[in-house]
Amino acid sequence: MTLTARSSTAITGTDAYSAPEVVADGRAFLSTASDMYSFGMLIYHIIEEEIPWNGESSAFIVRKVQNGARPPFIAVEWTPEL
């Protein structure tokens, strides 16, 4: 089996989880840093029990992320069982 790389300028992924550098200027800059940002948004989703930027339009999310905004953090009340 041979793996080949494809070149693409299209942005792929879910807006709510995409790093600022991925949505900036319509070019995809995928890196370890952008993966970590997306992972952070996944952790946000787990902790908050809510999708980042839930209910907002793609244009709104892209504009907020490009301007450095982060989704609101309102930790859910959680009591671990002992």
FITI-555317 format. One line per field, with one value per atom (N, C-alpha, C): residue number from 0; atom name; x, y, z. Coordinates in Angstrom, 3 decimals. Atoms other than C-alpha are relative to their C-alpha. Layout:
N
k	[NUM/...]
a	[CA/...]
east	[X/...]
north	[Y/...]
up	[Z/...]
//
This chain:
82
k	[0/0/0/1/1/1/2/2/2/3/3/3/4/4/4/5/5/5/6/6/6/7/7/7/8/8/8/9/9/9/10/10/10/11/11/11/12/12/12/13/13/13/14/14/14/15/15/15/16/16/16/17/17/17/18/18/18/19/19/19/20/20/20/21/21/21/22/22/22/23/23/23/24/24/24/25/25/25/26/26/26/27/27/27/28/28/28/29/29/29/30/30/30/31/31/31/32/32/32/33/33/33/34/34/34/35/35/35/36/36/36/37/37/37/38/38/38/39/39/39/40/40/40/41/41/41/42/42/42/43/43/43/44/44/44/45/45/45/46/46/46/47/47/47/48/48/48/49/49/49/50/50/50/51/51/51/52/52/52/53/53/53/54/54/54/55/55/55/56/56/56/57/57/57/58/58/58/59/59/59/60/60/60/61/61/61/62/62/62/63/63/63/64/64/64/65/65/65/66/66/66/67/67/67/68/68/68/69/69/69/70/70/70/71/71/71/72/72/72/73/73/73/74/74/74/75/75/75/76/76/76/77/77/77/78/78/78/79/79/79/80/80/80/81/81/81]
a	[N/CA/C/N/CA/C/N/CA/C/N/CA/C/N/CA/C/N/CA/C/N/CA/C/N/CA/C/N/CA/C/N/CA/C/N/CA/C/N/CA/C/N/CA/C/N/CA/C/N/CA/C/N/CA/C/N/CA/C/N/CA/C/N/CA/C/N/CA/C/N/CA/C/N/CA/C/N/CA/C/N/CA/C/N/CA/C/N/CA/C/N/CA/C/N/CA/C/N/CA/C/N/CA/C/N/CA/C/N/CA/C/N/CA/C/N/CA/C/N/CA/C/N/CA/C/N/CA/C/N/CA/C/N/CA/C/N/CA/C/N/CA/C/N/CA/C/N/CA/C/N/CA/C/N/CA/C/N/CA/C/N/CA/C/N/CA/C/N/CA/C/N/CA/C/N/CA/C/N/CA/C/N/CA/C/N/CA/C/N/CA/C/N/CA/C/N/CA/C/N/CA/C/N/CA/C/N/CA/C/N/CA/C/N/CA/C/N/CA/C/N/CA/C/N/CA/C/N/CA/C/N/CA/C/N/CA/C/N/CA/C/N/CA/C/N/CA/C/N/CA/C/N/CA/C/N/CA/C/N/CA/C/N/CA/C/N/CA/C/N/CA/C/N/CA/C/N/CA/C/N/CA/C/N/CA/C]
east	[0.844/0.000/0.898/-0.768/1.368/-0.865/0.710/0.343/0.509/-0.392/0.342/-0.653/0.545/-0.138/-0.742/0.747/-2.704/0.144/-0.068/-2.341/-1.396/1.326/-5.444/0.046/0.102/-6.218/-1.349/1.319/-9.724/0.122/0.051/-10.450/-0.965/0.860/-11.793/-0.087/0.172/-13.120/-1.239/1.148/-15.742/0.412/-0.365/-15.681/0.227/-0.083/-16.237/1.287/-1.210/-13.082/1.254/-1.124/-10.842/0.822/-0.927/-7.774/-0.014/-0.016/-7.407/0.841/-0.851/-4.555/-0.599/0.655/-6.724/-1.086/1.078/-9.593/0.474/-0.516/-7.359/0.229/-0.290/-7.274/-0.414/0.478/-9.021/1.024/-1.023/-5.853/0.107/-0.122/-5.342/1.457/-1.327/-2.256/-0.121/0.158/-2.480/1.352/-1.242/0.135/-0.339/0.210/0.612/-0.732/0.656/-0.432/-1.499/1.428/-3.727/-0.713/0.576/-4.309/-0.236/0.144/-3.746/-1.167/1.136/-6.239/-1.307/1.202/-8.829/-0.219/0.090/-8.054/-0.514/0.483/-8.573/-1.498/1.436/-11.992/-0.774/0.621/-12.782/-0.091/0.017/-11.815/-1.064/1.055/-14.031/-1.372/1.271/-16.896/-0.282/0.171/-16.330/-0.310/0.183/-16.069/-1.323/1.212/-18.888/-1.258/1.126/-21.098/-0.787/0.584/-21.729/0.997/-0.857/-20.376/0.506/-0.498/-18.062/-0.792/0.768/-20.020/-1.330/1.242/-23.201/-1.085/1.111/-26.000/0.397/-0.450/-23.864/0.261/-0.241/-23.430/1.492/-1.402/-20.222/0.724/-0.627/-19.512/0.316/-0.216/-19.898/1.191/-1.085/-17.575/1.344/-1.257/-14.896/0.461/-0.350/-14.994/0.508/-0.412/-14.749/1.367/-1.261/-11.915/1.151/-1.045/-9.951/0.378/-0.265/-10.253/0.506/-0.576/-8.892/-0.997/1.016/-12.178/-0.027/0.169/-12.784/-1.431/1.373/-16.135/-0.071/0.134/-17.497/0.207/-0.259/-16.404/-0.842/0.861/-19.114/-0.032/-0.155/-18.082/-1.292/1.175/-20.892/0.339/-0.232/-21.332/0.129/-0.290/-19.825/0.525/-0.455/-19.435/0.378/-0.403/-17.354/-0.481/0.426/-18.627/1.230/-1.146/-16.293/-0.138]
north	[-1.165/0.000/1.240/-1.238/3.422/1.156/-1.184/6.584/1.206/-1.222/9.805/1.193/-1.223/13.324/0.781/-0.872/15.570/1.425/-1.419/19.313/0.579/-0.602/21.257/1.336/-1.295/24.855/0.167/-0.072/24.084/-0.203/0.171/24.451/-1.137/1.108/21.251/-0.048/0.124/20.517/0.730/-0.634/21.790/1.374/-1.371/25.561/0.178/-0.184/25.345/-0.567/0.642/23.233/0.458/-0.404/24.959/1.122/-0.990/26.939/1.273/-1.267/30.615/-0.043/0.048/29.869/-0.849/0.828/27.313/0.788/-0.763/29.723/1.347/-1.307/32.773/0.035/-0.290/34.149/-1.087/1.021/31.139/-1.053/1.017/29.019/-0.930/0.979/25.858/-0.136/0.172/25.919/-1.049/1.077/22.544/-0.327/0.283/21.847/-0.674/0.554/20.286/1.011/-1.048/23.621/0.066/-0.047/23.640/-1.254/1.222/20.039/0.166/-0.211/21.049/0.940/-0.904/23.919/-0.799/0.809/21.492/-0.967/0.888/19.063/0.768/-0.850/21.918/0.256/-0.202/22.589/-1.283/1.274/18.882/-0.140/0.031/19.079/0.965/-0.962/22.192/-0.673/0.678/20.153/-1.027/1.014/17.373/0.649/-0.645/19.697/0.752/-0.823/22.039/-0.772/0.781/19.300/0.812/-0.909/21.787/0.172/-0.242/22.270/1.442/-1.383/25.312/0.839/-0.919/28.257/-0.616/0.689/26.157/0.968/-0.780/27.587/1.200/-1.158/30.217/-0.402/0.265/30.510/-0.190/0.205/29.481/1.326/-1.314/33.104/0.652/-0.557/34.208/-0.669/0.755/31.460/0.376/-0.332/32.186/1.395/-1.379/35.929/0.072/-0.008/35.339/-0.660/0.730/32.796/0.805/-0.814/35.037/1.196/-1.149/37.882/-0.419/0.473/35.697/-0.315/0.294/35.128/-1.500/1.389/31.920/-0.174/0.201/30.336/0.215/-0.237/31.201/-1.289/1.164/28.877/0.119/0.050/28.119/-1.460/1.403/24.901/-0.542/0.663/22.514/-0.483/0.490/21.451/-1.508/1.412/18.023/-0.494/0.584/15.891/-1.451/1.397/12.752/-0.908/0.968/9.691/-0.598/0.558/8.430/-1.484]
up	[0.000/0.000/0.000/0.095/-0.962/0.463/-0.476/0.866/-0.763/0.698/-1.077/0.667/-0.594/0.196/-1.062/0.895/-1.357/0.467/-0.337/-1.486/-0.119/0.010/-0.601/0.712/-0.659/0.231/0.674/-0.622/1.448/1.502/-1.452/5.142/0.288/-0.375/6.562/1.514/-1.441/9.995/0.472/-0.626/12.371/0.511/-0.362/12.860/1.491/-1.447/16.608/0.595/-0.502/17.002/-0.745/0.850/14.413/0.631/-0.546/15.486/-0.846/0.739/14.510/-1.270/1.185/12.110/-1.115/1.012/10.312/-0.724/0.633/9.670/-0.557/0.440/8.983/-1.504/1.409/5.457/-0.979/0.919/3.954/-0.362/0.260/4.040/1.197/-1.081/6.047/0.424/-0.584/8.294/1.093/-0.960/9.962/0.619/-0.719/12.612/1.316/-1.328/15.993/0.882/-0.802/17.515/-0.299/0.329/15.606/0.499/-0.570/16.679/1.498/-1.440/20.307/0.299/-0.177/19.959/-0.134/0.214/18.572/1.152/-1.153/21.379/1.219/-1.087/23.855/-0.103/0.189/22.344/0.296/-0.350/22.710/1.520/-1.463/26.400/0.531/-0.366/26.691/-0.111/0.246/25.211/1.104/-1.041/27.756/1.344/-1.310/30.776/0.065/-0.001/29.813/-0.367/0.509/28.364/-1.035/1.000/25.559/-1.138/1.153/22.051/0.070/0.014/21.846/-1.013/0.845/20.372/-0.433/0.342/20.423/-0.466/0.529/18.298/-0.841/0.773/16.560/-1.452/1.419/12.794/-0.265/0.381/11.036/-0.153/0.194/10.078/1.346/-1.335/13.717/0.677/-0.633/14.964/-0.607/0.684/12.351/0.391/-0.361/13.113/1.442/-1.398/16.888/0.181/-0.137/16.592/-0.597/0.628/14.209/0.868/-0.876/16.747/1.380/-1.251/19.567/1.104/-1.020/21.393/0.306/-0.410/23.299/0.479/-0.479/24.120/1.506/-1.443/27.572/0.779/-0.847/30.347/1.258/-1.173/32.836/0.418/-0.399/34.537/0.594/-0.562/35.267/1.399/-1.347/38.826/-0.074/0.095/39.208/1.331/-1.255/42.278/-0.268/0.235/41.838/1.128/-1.003/43.595/0.661/-0.720/46.275/0.172]
//
